[in-house]
Amino acid sequence: MHYFLDLTYFVFQRTPIIIPRDYTATDLDIEHRLAYFREDIGVNLHHWHWHLVYPFTANQREIVAKDRRGELFYYMHQQIIARYNGERLNNALARVKKFNNFNEPIPEAYFPKLDSLTSSRGWPPRQSGMKWQNLNRPVDGLKVTIADMERWRRNVEDAVATGLVQLPNGSMRPLDIDTLGNLIEASVLSPNRDFYGDLHNNGHSFSAYMHDPTHKYLESFGVMGDEATTMRDPFFFRWHSFIDDLFHKFKESTHVPRYTRSELENRDVKITSARIESSGGETNTLNTFWMASDVDLSRGLDFSNRGAVYARFTHLNHRDFQYVIEAQNDGDANRGTVRIFMAPKFDERNLPWTLSDQRKMFIEMDRFVVPLNRGRNVITRRSTESSVTIPFEQTFRDLSRQGTNPKQQSLAAFNYCGCGWPQHMLVPKGTEAGASYELFVMISNYKLDAVIQEDGSEMSCKQASSFCGIRDRLYPDKRAMGYPFDRPSSTATSIQDFLLPNMALTDITIKLQNATEPNPRNPTN
């Protein structure tokens, strides 16, 4: 017993490994300003877990064919790009430039400074000015050329332009957003893999093997080749901006109808006010700060099985807050869906947005169903209840429990519990002077939103349904993902023009307290 107590004391008094803020570069590289976002451990865990829940490599159709899988691939990554672009504006940088020319040098360098003890190798860096090269790596089953990528790109772009998908027998069928997602990230769900290839995944492969495209030097892939590390690289966002643009072109085409007023309004429901109340802060002000947290990284920074690693890292966080929404219901609606988004108020030139651009910058903060009484309703919702996020403890739970094959079906519940945007990254960083944002709140018509669920297993953890769906159930919203901002407006040119009585727009400010606080739950404080 005495030995056990001494051991406990030793464990909880040990000194963690400190991961410095400037771990991979200095601010001499302007892209390093975004390192807190790209290299956040929780953000990378989210991306890794999403691809565990929605794998593309499995041959069994029932494992891959989850409800609206292709559309969710589009939406989750679109929201990552929207969040990243917002953070760039907060750091005085323009929105990310998509990688449009597959033969151009890539100016962004990245030196990950990660290792993998299980394979006794380091993750190779990428020098500035490197280019994609044809891949011929039999050891990895890769033989693909840039000409292949260009051909697949043309075929996908033709599908987007015509609104038609060519099937293996030469016949055509209408294109929809779910099919487009399954074309771009190819799997057994692709309707014609030979014709449309695997544009998204091979783009990652080209980026990951630029340093050794023919395996001449026996080098393995860079961070772009692994779902667990790919978001650390600035080029991830350039590549996904290209992918995201394909989806936007389809949404902006004549094949996707614009929303009518009846699809946007909620008759007899009117939002009279919407505000944010922040802990210890001013109304309509969100407060962010830096926090130093200790986590037991049982699988290291690349989540490989390398034994216990106890580390302290500094990450963005925010004070808890709540939304307070007042709505008048003069009709017979007994439920409504509350949809909450926010976006920077001004673009990188400090000018008001056109709606055609700002709609791509709105990030989903929450979505939930509420009962509506006749007359006045006051709706409150805590930030920790967000349908986008999972709690800190859920993000950083013991990964060793998932075993050596994380995609096996028996671990599906465990993987779903890890899928969700980290709660500590819900709010954009803002600035010390205060960044101007717009809070958009909408109460949509529940009769047009409702999904009749099939029987499914219940989960014992908080589910981030907006980005990850619900295990063994239909996606819990009948609307297009990203509604009402997933497609252009037929009439409105600004967000103010877009508003209807069941919507509200509120100016808010995000202020950064540029100081670091210890996480009160740290066992080593």
N, C-alpha and C positions, 0 to 999 in steps of 0.2 A: 504493500500500500504506500509506504514511504517512497519507494522507487517510482511508482506511478505519479505521485504528486510532483516529484522532482522533474519527471519527463514533461508533464503538463506545463510546468513553469518554464522549462526550456523552450518548448514549442511556441508558447505565447510570448516569450521575451526575445525570440530570435530577431535578427535584423534582416529586413527584406532586401532583395536586390532592387536597387533604384534604377528605374528606366528614365533617363533624362529627357526633358522636353525636346532638346536639340539632339536627338538620337541619330538621325540619318543625314542631317545637313545643317547649315546655318542660313540665316536670312539673306546671305549673299545670293542665294537661289530664291527668287521670288515665290516659286511654287512651294517653298518650305513654309510659307505663311499658312498654308492649308494642312500642314502635317497633323495638327490636332484633330482634324476631321478624317483625313485619309488613313492615318495610322491608329486611330482609336480602336482599342481592342474589342470593345463591345460592338462597334460598327462592323468590324470584320467578322466577328462571331455571328452577327445577324446574317450577313451575306452567305457565310459558310452553311449555316443551318437552313437557310432558305433552299439552297441547292441540295441539301440532304432530303428535305421534305419533297422537293420537286426535281428529282434527278432526271438527267437526259440520257444516261448511259445504260439504264436497265433495259433488257430485252422484253420483259414481261409487260404487256400493255397495261395491265391492271395497276402496276406500280406507278407508271408514268401518267396515266390518263385520269388525273384528278380534275375536279370541276373547274372549268375556265382556266386551265393551266397556262395556255399560250397568252391569254389576255393578262393574267397575273404576272407573267414574265415581263410583259411590256410595262405594266403599271408600277410594279415594285422598283424596277430600274429607272423608270421615268421620274419617280419621286426622289430617288437618289440623286439624279442629275439636277432636279429642281433645287434640292437642298444644297447641293454642292455649289451651284451657281449663286444662290443666296449668300453662302459663306464667302464666296469670292468677292461679291460686292461689299460685304462687311470688312474685307481686307483690302479695299481699294484696288481690286483687280477686275478686269472685264470678264464677262461670261466665257466659259471654256470654248475653245475653237475645236469643232469636230474634225476628226481625221478623215479627210475626204479624198486625198490622193494617195493611193497605196504605194506609190513609188517615191514619195518625198522623204527626205531625211526628217527624223524626229528630234526636235531641238531639246525636248525635256530629257534630262538624265535622271536616273534613280539608282541610289546605292542603298540597298535594303538593310545591310548589316545584320542579317538573320542567319542562323545556322540550323541544321537539322541533325541532331545527334544520332537519330535512328539510322540515317543513311550516311553519316560521316561526311557531310558536304556543306558548303556554304551556298546561299542563294546568290547567284551571279548578278552583278550590277549591269546597268545599261549606260554606256557613254552617250554624251550629247552628239547628235548628228548621225546616229545609226539608222539603218533602213531595213525594212522587211526584205527577206531573201527567200527564194524557193526552198521548200523544206523537203529533205530526203533523209529521213531518220528511220530506217527499218526497225531499229530497236524499240521505237515508240509507235510503230505502225503508221508513220506519217510520210506520205509522199503527195505533196500538194504544191501547186505553183501559184504565183501571183495572177497569172492568166486564168487559172481556175476561179480565184476569188473575183476577178473582174467579170467573168462569165456568170457566176452565180449572182453577183450584184445586179447585173443587167436583167437577169430573169426575175429576180425579186422586184426590182423597180418596175418592170413591165407588168407584173401582177398588181402592184400598187396603182399604176396608171390606168390599167384597164378594169380593175376590180374583178379579175378572173384568175383562177388557179388552173394550171394545166396538170392533168392527171397522167399517170404512166401510160394509159391507153390512148392519149391524145385528146380526150374529151376535156371540156372546161366546166368549172363550177364557180359560183360566186365566192369572192374573197370576203372574209370577215376578220375582225381583229384577233380572235382566238386562233384562227388558222394561220394568220400572218405571224403570230408569235411562235407557233409550232413550225413554221417554215424557217424563220430566222435562227431560232435555237433548235436545231434539228434533233429529232428523236424518233422513236417508232411511231409518233403521232404525225410526222411530216407526210403530207399527201403525195409527195414526189421528191424524194431525197436525191435521186440521181440528177434531176433537172435543177433543183434549187440549192443543192449542196448543203453546207453547214456554215453559213456565213459568220454567225456570231462566234461559235466555238473555235473555228479555224483562225479568226482574227486574234483570239487570245493565244493560240499556238504560234502564229507568226511573231507576235510580240514577245512571247516567252522564250523563243529560240533564236533570236536575232544574233546572239553572240556565238552560236555554234549550230548553224542550220543543217549541217550534214553529219553531225556527231563526230567530226574529225578529232575533236579534243576531249571526247568522252564526257562532255558537260551535260548536266541536266537543265531543266527549265528554270526560268526566272519567276518572279512572284506573279507575273501575269498568267501563269499556267496553273494556278491553284486557287480554288474558290476561297480558301482560308486566308490568302494573302493578297489577292489581286487588287483589292481596293486601296492598298497602300501606295500603289504606283500612280503618279499623275496621268500616265497615258491611259489608264483604265477609263478615266472620265472623257478623254478625247475619243476613244474608241466607242464608248457607249453613247456619246453625243451623236455619233454617226448612226448607230443602231436606233437611237431614240428618234432621229430625224426621219427614218423610214416609216415609223409608226405615225408620226405627226403628218407626214405627207398623205398617208392613207386617210387619217381623220379629217384632213383638210380637203380631200377630194370630193367630187360630186357623188361618189359611191356611198358616202356616209351622210345621211340627212342632218340638217341643222335642227336644233331643238326648237319646237314650236312653243308659243307662250303657254299652252295647256300642259306641256311636258315639264315646264319650269315652275309654274305658279302652283299655289295651294289655296284654292278659293276659300275665302272667309277666314283665312289664317294670316295674321299680320304680326311681324316682329316690331315691337315698339321701342326696344332698346336692347343693346348687347354690350357687355363690358367685361373687363378682366379685373379681378381682385387678387392681388399678389401678397404673399405673407410678408408683413412688415414693410410694404412698399406702397407707392402711389397707385391709384386706380389707373388702369390701362397702361401700366408699365410692368414689363417683365424684367427680372433681374437675374443675370447670369454671373458666374464666377468660376474659378478653377478649384478643383478638388483633388487631393492626393489620396488615392485609395489603395489598400492592400488586397490583393487577390491571390488565391492559390491557383496558379496556372498549371494545372496538372498535365497539360499537354503543350506547354510552351507557347511562344508567340505565333507559331505556325500550327498549333493544336495537334502536333504529332505526339505519339505516345512516348514521352521521354522522361517520365517520372515527375515527381513534385517539383514545382518551381514557384517559390513564394516571392511575389514582386510588388513593388509600389509604382504606380504610374499616375501621372497627372492628366486629368481629363476635364472637359467642359461640364458644367452642371448649372442648375437653375433653382431658384427658390420656388417652392410649391405655390400653386395659384389655382383659382377656380374661375369658370365662366359663369356669369349671371345673365340669363336671357329672359326678357319679358315679352310675352306674346299674347295677343288677343285672338280668341277663337269664337267667331260669330256664326259658325256653321255646325255641321254634324260630325266633323272629324273627331275621332276618339283617340287617335294616335298620330304621331308624326315622326319623321326621321330628321334628327338634327345633324347637320353637316358643317364642320368647322374647318376653315382653311385660313392660312395667312401668307402674305407675300410682301417683299420690299415695296415701299410706296413709290420709289424712284429708281430709274435705271442707272447704269454706270456713268452716264453723263449728268446725273442728278436732275433728269427731266421726268415728267409723268409718263407712265407707260401707255402705249396703245394696248387695248385688250388682247389683240392677236399675239403680243409678246408676253404680257403679264399673265395670261392664263397658263402659260407653261412654267411660271415661277411660283404658282400657288402650291403650297405644301399642305397635305392633309394633316390636321392636328387631332381630329376625333370624329367619330360617327357613331350615333347611338339612337335608339328608339325611345320615345317618351310618351306617356299618356297625356292626352290633351283634354282638359275640362272645358266646358262651355264658359266663355267669359275670359277673365284675366288668368294667365298662367305665369308663374315664376319658376324658371328651370335653372338649377345649379348643377354643375358638373366639375369634379375635381380633376386636375391635370394628371394625377396618378391613375385615373380610370381610363385613359386614352385607349382607343381601339387600335392604335398604331404601335404602342410600346409594350414592353414587358419590364418587370421590376429589375433592379440591379442584382438582387440575389438570384433571380431566375436566369439572367444573362450569364452570370459567372458561377453557375453551379458546377458540380463535379463532373467534368467531361469523361473521366475514366469509366463511368458507368455505362457508356454507350458501347464499349467493347471494341473489337478490332474490325468489325464490319458495320459501320454506322448506317448502311442503307437496308439492313435486313428489316423485314416487316415487324418483327417482334419489338423493335425499338422505335416504332413510328411515333408512339405517344411521347417518348422522351425527346425525340427530335422536334416534334411540334412545339413542345414546351420551350425550346430554345430559340424558336423562330419568332422574331419580332424586333423592331427597332428599339435600341436601348433607351430606357427612360431618361437617362442623364443627357441624351442628345436630342431630346424632343424639341427644345427651343434653340433657334439659331443664336450664334454668339453675340450678335449686336456689336456695339462699339462703346467706348468709354463715354463719349459725348452723347450717345443715344442714337440708335438707328431707327428711322421711321419705317414702320410696317403698317399694313392694313389687315385687319381682322375681318374675315367674311363669315357670316353665319347664315344658314338657310334651314328652314323647316320644310321638307318636301312632303309630298302626298304619299302617305304610307301605303295606300291602296296600290300605287304604282311601284312601290319599293319592295313589297312583301315577297318573301320566298317561302314556299311550303317545304319544310325540311323532311327528308327521309329519316328513318330511325338511324341513330349513330351512337357511338360510344361517348360518354361524358368524359371531360378532361378535368383533372384535379388542379390544373394550373391556369393562370391568366393567359388567354389566347389573344394574340395580336391579329385579329381577323382581317383588318384592312390590307395588310401586306401578305398575310400567310394563309388566309382562308380558315376553315374549321375542319378538323380531322373527320373524315368519313361523312362529311355533310356538304351540302351545296354552299357556294359562296353566299354569305348572308345579306345580299343586296341585289335586287333584280336590275338595277340601273347599270349603265356602263361604268367601269371603274374610272374614277376621276371626275365623274359627273358632279357639277355641271360644267367643268372646265376642260373636259376631254376633247371638245371640238369647238371650232370657231362659232361665233355668233353671226346670225344672218343680218342683224341690224345694228348692234351696239359696237361702238368704237372705243369705249372706255369702260372701266368697271362701274362707274357711276351710271352710265347709260344702261348697263346690264341689269340693274337692281329692279326687283319686283317687291310687292308688299311683304311677301314671305321671306325676304332677305334683309340683311342689315350689314352695313360696312362701318367699321369703327377704326379710327386712327389710334395706333398703339406705339409705344416706344420700347425698344429692347436695349437695356443698359448693361454694359459689362463692368463688373468690379474686378479690376485687373490684379487680383490677389489670390493666393492659394490657401485653402483651408484643409486641414486634415479631415478625412472621413471619420465621423464619430464612432463608426462601427469597426474601425481598424483594430485588430487584436494587438498590434505592436505599438500603439500610441504611447 
